Amino acid sequence: MAKAARAKFPKQSYVALAEFRFALRQFFAFSEQAADEAGLSPQQYQALLAIKGAPDGSELGIQEIAARLMIRHHSAVELVNRLENNGFVVRVKSKVDARRVQVRTTAKTERIMDGLAAAHLRELKGIRPVLDQLLAEFDLAADKGD
């Protein structure tokens, strides 16, 4: 029995995917440098952003931080320990479940995060035209059945 001919993936789709990945890497490199200049490791910044950006103003526990950063629970514990030792977060007992702790940012962190958020939004505004163009190319490719 003959094998069915496999549709060739268009070169332009590969180009668009590669350019999209490159734009993301540029943004992540910017983010890492901005975090470093603010005295944070990239992972510390990501954790603080997850805490500050928790949905509906909720507070995150260690499990939620681990899930948001896609790291193991024990790695999240160590990360929060380092953040706490540096005065970026505090642990507080959950009002709902006394066995759990929630992680809150400190006033020190608020100032740092405000500056980083503003810088990241400026960077995103700058690369938005590129991202919009690439996303439009993905839509066209999907419409063609790629």
Contact map, one row per residue, 1 for C-alpha under 8 A:
11100000000000000000000000000000000000000000000000000000000000000000000000000000000000000000000000000000000000000000000000000000000000000000000000
11110000000000000000000000000000000000000000000000000000000000000000000000000000000000000000000000000000000000000000000000000000000000000000000000
11111000000000000000000000000000000000000000000000000000000000000000000000000000000000000000000000000000000000000000000000000000000000000000000000
01111100000000000000000000000000000000000000000000000000000000000000000000000000000000000000000000000000000000000000000000000000000000000000000000
00111110000000000000000000000000000000000000000000000000000000000000000000000000000000000000000000000000000000000000000000000000000000000000000000
00011111000000000000000000000000000000000000000000000000000000000000000000000000000000000000000000000000000000000000000000000000000000000000000000
00001111100000000000000000000000000000000000000000000000000000000000000000000000000000000000000000000000000000000000000000000000000000000000000000
00000111110000000000000000000000000000000000000000000000000000000000000000000000000000000000000000000000000000000000000000000000000000000000000000
00000011111011000000000000000000000000000000000000000000000000000000000000000000000000000000000000000000000000000000000000000000000000000000000001
00000001111111000000000000000000000000000000000000000000000000000000000000000000000000000000000000000000000000000000000000000000000000000000000001
00000000111111100000000000000000000000000000000000000000000000000000000000000000000000000000000000000000000000000000000000000000000000000000000000
00000000011111110000000000000000000000000000000000000000000000000000000000000000000000000000000000000000000000000000000000000000000000000000000000
00000000111111111000000000000000000000000000000000000000000000000000000000000000000000000000000000000000000000000000000000000000000000001100100000
00000000111111111100000000000000000000000000000000000000000000000000000000000000000000000000000000000000000000000000000000000000000000000000000000
00000000001111111110000000000000000000000000000000000000000000000000000000000000000000000000000000000000000000000000000000000000000000000000000000
00000000000111111111000000000000000000000000000000000000000000000000000000000000000000000000000000000000000000000000000000000000000001001100000000
00000000000011111111100000000000000000000000000000000000000000000000000000000000000000000000000000000000000000000000000000000000000001000000000000
00000000000001111111110000000000000000000000000000000000000000000000000000000000000000000000000000000000000000000000000000000000000000000000000000
00000000000000111111111000000000000000000000000000000000000000000000000000000000000000000000000000000000000000000000000000000000000001000000000000
00000000000000011111111100000000000000000000000000000000000000000000000000000000000000000000000000000000000000000000000000000000001001000000000000
00000000000000001111111110000000000000000000000000000000000000000000000000000000000000000000000000000000000000000000000000000000000000000000000000
00000000000000000111111111000000000000000000000000000000000000000000000000000000000000000000000000000000000000000000000000000000000000000000000000
00000000000000000011111111100000000000000000000000000000000000000000000000000000000000000000000000000000000000000000000000000010011000000000000000
00000000000000000001111111110000000000000000000000000000000000000000000000000000000000000000000000000000000000000000000000000000000000000000000000
00000000000000000000111111111000000000000000000000000000000000000000000000000000000000000000000000000000000000000000000000000000000000000000000000
00000000000000000000011111111100000000000000000000000000000000000000000000000000000000000000000000000000000000000000000000000000000000000000000000
00000000000000000000001111111110000000000000000000000000000000000000000000000000000000000000000000000000000000000000000000110000000000000000000000
00000000000000000000000111111111000000000000000000000000000000000000000000000000000000000000000000000000000000000000000000000000000000000000000000
00000000000000000000000011111111100000000000000000000000000000000000000000000000000000000000000000000000000000000000000000000000000000000000000000
00000000000000000000000001111111110000000000000000000000000000000000000000000000000000000000000000000000000000000000000000000000000000000000000000
00000000000000000000000000111111111000000100000000000000000000000000000000000000000000000000000000000000000000000000000100000000000000000000000000
00000000000000000000000000011111111100001100000000000000000000000000000000000000000000000000000000000000000000000000000000000000000000000000000000
00000000000000000000000000001111111110000000000000000000000000000000000000000000000000000000000000000000000000000000000000000000000000000000000000
00000000000000000000000000000111111111000000000000000000000000000000000000000000000000000000000000000000000000000001001000000000000000000000000000
00000000000000000000000000000011111111111100100000000000000000000000000000000000000000000000000000000000000000000001000000000000000000000000000000
00000000000000000000000000000001111111111100000000000000000000000000000000000000000000000000000000000000000000000000000000000000000000000000000000
00000000000000000000000000000000111111110000000000000000000000000000000000000000000000000000000000000000000000000000000000000000000000000000000000
00000000000000000000000000000000011111110000000000000000000000000000000000000000000000000000000000000000000000010001000000000000000000000000000000
00000000000000000000000000000000001111111000000000000000000000000000000000000000000000000000000000000000000000000000000000000000000000000000000000
00000000000000000000000000000000001111111111100000000000000000000000000000000000000000000000000000000000000000000000000000000000000000000000000000
00000000000000000000000000000001001100111111100000000000000000000000000000000000000000000000000000000000000000000000000000000000000000000000000000
00000000000000000000000000000011001100011111110000000000000000000000000000000000000000000000000000000000000000000000000000000000000000000000000000
00000000000000000000000000000000000000011111111000000000000000000000000000000000000000000000000000000000000000000000000000000000000000000000000000
00000000000000000000000000000000000000011111111100000000000000000000000000000010001000000000000000000000000000000000000000000000000000000000000000
00000000000000000000000000000000001000011111111110000000000000000000000000000000000000000000000000000000000000000000000000000000000000000000000000
00000000000000000000000000000000000000000111111111000000000000000000100000000000000000000000000000000000000000000000000000000000000000000000000000
00000000000000000000000000000000000000000011111111100000000000001000100000000000000000000000000000000000000000000000000000000000000000000000000000
00000000000000000000000000000000000000000001111111110000000000000000000000000000000000000000000000000000100000001000000000000000000000000000000000
00000000000000000000000000000000000000000000111111111000000000000000000000000000000000000000000000000000000000001000000000000000000000000000000000
00000000000000000000000000000000000000000000011111111100000000001001100000000000000000000000000000000000000000000000000000000000000000000000000000
00000000000000000000000000000000000000000000001111111100001100001000000000000000000000000000000000000011100000000000000000000000000000000000000000
00000000000000000000000000000000000000000000000111111100000000000000000000000000000000000000000000000000100000000000000000000000000000000000000000
00000000000000000000000000000000000000000000000011111110100000000000000000000000000000000000000000000000000000000000000000000000000000000000000000
00000000000000000000000000000000000000000000000001111111111100000000000000000000000000000000000000000000000000000000000000000000000000000000000000
00000000000000000000000000000000000000000000000000001111110000000000000000000000000000000000000000000000000000000000000000000000000000000000000000
00000000000000000000000000000000000000000000000000000111110000000000000000000000000000000000000000000000000000000000000000000000000000000000000000
00000000000000000000000000000000000000000000000000001111111000000000000000000000000000000000000000000000000000000000000000000000000000000000000000
00000000000000000000000000000000000000000000000000000111111100000000000000000000000000000000000000000000000000000000000000000000000000000000000000
00000000000000000000000000000000000000000000000000100100111110000000000000000000000000000000000000000111000000000000000000000000000000000000000000
00000000000000000000000000000000000000000000000000100100011111111000000000000000000000000000000000000111000000000000000000000000000000000000000000
00000000000000000000000000000000000000000000000000000000001111111000000000000000000000000000000000011110000000000000000000000000000000000000000000
00000000000000000000000000000000000000000000000000000000000111111100000010011001000000000000000000001110000000000000000000000000000000000000000000
00000000000000000000000000000000000000000000000000000000000111111110000010010000000000000000000000000000000000000000000000000000000000000000000000
00000000000000000000000000000000000000000000000000000000000111111111000000000000000000000000000000000000000000000000000000000000000000000000000000
00000000000000000000000000000000000000000000001001100000000111111111100000010000000000000000000000000000000000000000000000000000000000000000000000
00000000000000000000000000000000000000000000000000000000000001111111111110110000000000000000000000000000000000000000000000000000000000000000000000
00000000000000000000000000000000000000000000000000000000000000111111111100000000000000000000000000000000000000000000000000000000000000000000000000
00000000000000000000000000000000000000000000000001000000000000011111111000000000000000000000000000000000000000000000000000000000000000000000000000
00000000000000000000000000000000000000000000011001000000000000001111111000000000000000000000000000000000000000000000000000000000000000000000000000
00000000000000000000000000000000000000000000000000000000000000000111111100000000000000000000000000000000000000000000000000000000000000000000000000
00000000000000000000000000000000000000000000000000000000000000000111111110110000000000000000000000000000000000000000000000000000000000000000000000
00000000000000000000000000000000000000000000000000000000000000000110011111110000000000000000000000000000000000000000000000000000000000000000000000
00000000000000000000000000000000000000000000000000000000000001100100001111111000000000000000000000000000000000000000000000000000000000000000000000
00000000000000000000000000000000000000000000000000000000000000000000000111111100000000000000000000000000000000000000000000000000000000000000000000
00000000000000000000000000000000000000000000000000000000000000000100001111111110000000000000000000000000000000000000000000000000000000000000000000
00000000000000000000000000000000000000000000000000000000000001101100001111111111000000000000000000000000000000000000000000000000000000000000000000
00000000000000000000000000000000000000000000000000000000000001000000000011111111100000000000000000000000000000000000000000000000000000000000000000
00000000000000000000000000000000000000000000000000000000000000000000000001111111110000000000000000000000000000000000000000000000000000000000000000
00000000000000000000000000000000000000000001000000000000000000000000000000111111111000000000000000000000000000000000000000000000000000000000000000
00000000000000000000000000000000000000000000000000000000000001000000000000011111111100001000000000000000000000000000000000000000000000000000000000
00000000000000000000000000000000000000000000000000000000000000000000000000001111111110000000000000000000000000000000000000000000000000000000000000
00000000000000000000000000000000000000000000000000000000000000000000000000000111111111000000000000000000000000000000000000000000000000000000000000
00000000000000000000000000000000000000000001000000000000000000000000000000000011111111111000000000000000000000000000000000000000000000000000000000
00000000000000000000000000000000000000000000000000000000000000000000000000000001111111111110000000000000000000000000000000000000000000000000000000
00000000000000000000000000000000000000000000000000000000000000000000000000000000111111110000000000000000000000000000000000000000000000000000000000
00000000000000000000000000000000000000000000000000000000000000000000000000000000011111110000000000000000000000000000000000000000000000000000000000
00000000000000000000000000000000000000000000000000000000000000000000000000000000001111111100000000000000010100000000000000000000000000000000000000
00000000000000000000000000000000000000000000000000000000000000000000000000000000001111111100000000000000110110000000000000000000000000000000000000
00000000000000000000000000000000000000000000000000000000000000000000000000000001001100111110000000000011110010000000000000000000000000000000000000
00000000000000000000000000000000000000000000000000000000000000000000000000000000000100111111000000000011110000000000000000000000000000000000000000
00000000000000000000000000000000000000000000000000000000000000000000000000000000000100001111100000001111000000000000000000000000000000000000000000
00000000000000000000000000000000000000000000000000000000000000000000000000000000000000000111110000001111000000000000000000000000000000000000000000
00000000000000000000000000000000000000000000000000000000000000000000000000000000000000000011111011111100000000000000000000000000000000000000000000
00000000000000000000000000000000000000000000000000000000000000000000000000000000000000000001111111111100000000000000000000000000000000000000000000
00000000000000000000000000000000000000000000000000000000000000000000000000000000000000000000111111000000000000000000000000000000000000000000000000
00000000000000000000000000000000000000000000000000000000000000000000000000000000000000000000011111000000000000000000000000000000000000000000000000
00000000000000000000000000000000000000000000000000000000000000000000000000000000000000000000111111110000000000000000000000000000000000000000000000
00000000000000000000000000000000000000000000000000000000000000000000000000000000000000000000111111111000000000000000000000000000000000000000000000
00000000000000000000000000000000000000000000000000000000000000000000000000000000000000000000110011111000000000000000000000000000000000000000000000
00000000000000000000000000000000000000000000000000000000000010000000000000000000000000000000110011111100000000000000000000000000000000000000000000
00000000000000000000000000000000000000000000000000000000000011000000000000000000000000000011110001111110000000000000000000000000000000000000000000
00000000000000000000000000000000000000000000000000000000001111000000000000000000000000000011110000011111000000000000000000000000000000000000000000
00000000000000000000000000000000000000000000000000100000001111000000000000000000000000001111000000001111100000000000000000000000000000000000000000
00000000000000000000000000000000000000000000000000100000001100000000000000000000000000001111000000000111110000000000000000000000000000000000000000
00000000000000000000000000000000000000000000000100110000000000000000000000000000000000011100000000000011111011000000000000000000000000000000000000
00000000000000000000000000000000000000000000000000000000000000000000000000000000000000111100000000000001111111000000000000000000000000000000000000
00000000000000000000000000000000000000000000000000000000000000000000000000000000000000000000000000000000111111100000000000000000000000000000000000
00000000000000000000000000000000000000000000000000000000000000000000000000000000000000110000000000000000011111110000000000000000000000000000000000
00000000000000000000000000000000000000000000000000000000000000000000000000000000000000011000000000000000111111111000000000000000000000000000000000
00000000000000000000000000000000000000000000000000000000000000000000000000000000000000000000000000000000111111111100000000000000000000000000000000
00000000000000000000000000000000000000000000000000000000000000000000000000000000000000000000000000000000001111111110000000000000000000000000000000
00000000000000000000000000000000000001000000000000000000000000000000000000000000000000000000000000000000000111111111000000000000000000000000000000
00000000000000000000000000000000000000000000000110000000000000000000000000000000000000000000000000000000000011111111100000000000000000000000000000
00000000000000000000000000000000000000000000000000000000000000000000000000000000000000000000000000000000000001111111110000000000000000000000000000
00000000000000000000000000000000000000000000000000000000000000000000000000000000000000000000000000000000000000111111111000000000000000000000000000
00000000000000000000000000000000011001000000000000000000000000000000000000000000000000000000000000000000000000011111111100000000000000000000000000
00000000000000000000000000000000000000000000000000000000000000000000000000000000000000000000000000000000000000001111111110000000000000000000000000
00000000000000000000000000000000000000000000000000000000000000000000000000000000000000000000000000000000000000000111111111000000000000000000000000
00000000000000000000000000000000010000000000000000000000000000000000000000000000000000000000000000000000000000000011111111100000000000000000000000
00000000000000000000000000000010000000000000000000000000000000000000000000000000000000000000000000000000000000000001111111110000000000000000000000
00000000000000000000000000000000000000000000000000000000000000000000000000000000000000000000000000000000000000000000111111111000000000000000000000
00000000000000000000000000000000000000000000000000000000000000000000000000000000000000000000000000000000000000000000011111111100000000000000000000
00000000000000000000000000100000000000000000000000000000000000000000000000000000000000000000000000000000000000000000001111111110000000000000000000
00000000000000000000000000100000000000000000000000000000000000000000000000000000000000000000000000000000000000000000000111111111000000000000000000
00000000000000000000000000000000000000000000000000000000000000000000000000000000000000000000000000000000000000000000000011111111000000000000000000
00000000000000000000000000000000000000000000000000000000000000000000000000000000000000000000000000000000000000000000000001111111100000000000000000
00000000000000000000001000000000000000000000000000000000000000000000000000000000000000000000000000000000000000000000000000111111111000000000000000
00000000000000000000000000000000000000000000000000000000000000000000000000000000000000000000000000000000000000000000000000011111111100000000000000
00000000000000000000000000000000000000000000000000000000000000000000000000000000000000000000000000000000000000000000000000000111111110000000000000
00000000000000000000001000000000000000000000000000000000000000000000000000000000000000000000000000000000000000000000000000000011111111000000000000
00000000000000000001001000000000000000000000000000000000000000000000000000000000000000000000000000000000000000000000000000000011111111100000000000
00000000000000000000000000000000000000000000000000000000000000000000000000000000000000000000000000000000000000000000000000000001111111110000000000
00000000000000000000000000000000000000000000000000000000000000000000000000000000000000000000000000000000000000000000000000000000111111111000000000
00000000000000011011000000000000000000000000000000000000000000000000000000000000000000000000000000000000000000000000000000000000011111111100000000
00000000000000000000000000000000000000000000000000000000000000000000000000000000000000000000000000000000000000000000000000000000001111111110000000
00000000000000000000000000000000000000000000000000000000000000000000000000000000000000000000000000000000000000000000000000000000000111111111000000
00000000000010010000000000000000000000000000000000000000000000000000000000000000000000000000000000000000000000000000000000000000000011111111100000
00000000000010010000000000000000000000000000000000000000000000000000000000000000000000000000000000000000000000000000000000000000000001111111110000
00000000000000000000000000000000000000000000000000000000000000000000000000000000000000000000000000000000000000000000000000000000000000111111111000
00000000000000000000000000000000000000000000000000000000000000000000000000000000000000000000000000000000000000000000000000000000000000011111111100
00000000000010000000000000000000000000000000000000000000000000000000000000000000000000000000000000000000000000000000000000000000000000001111111111
00000000000000000000000000000000000000000000000000000000000000000000000000000000000000000000000000000000000000000000000000000000000000000111111111
00000000000000000000000000000000000000000000000000000000000000000000000000000000000000000000000000000000000000000000000000000000000000000011111111
00000000000000000000000000000000000000000000000000000000000000000000000000000000000000000000000000000000000000000000000000000000000000000001111111
00000000000000000000000000000000000000000000000000000000000000000000000000000000000000000000000000000000000000000000000000000000000000000000111111
00000000110000000000000000000000000000000000000000000000000000000000000000000000000000000000000000000000000000000000000000000000000000000000111111
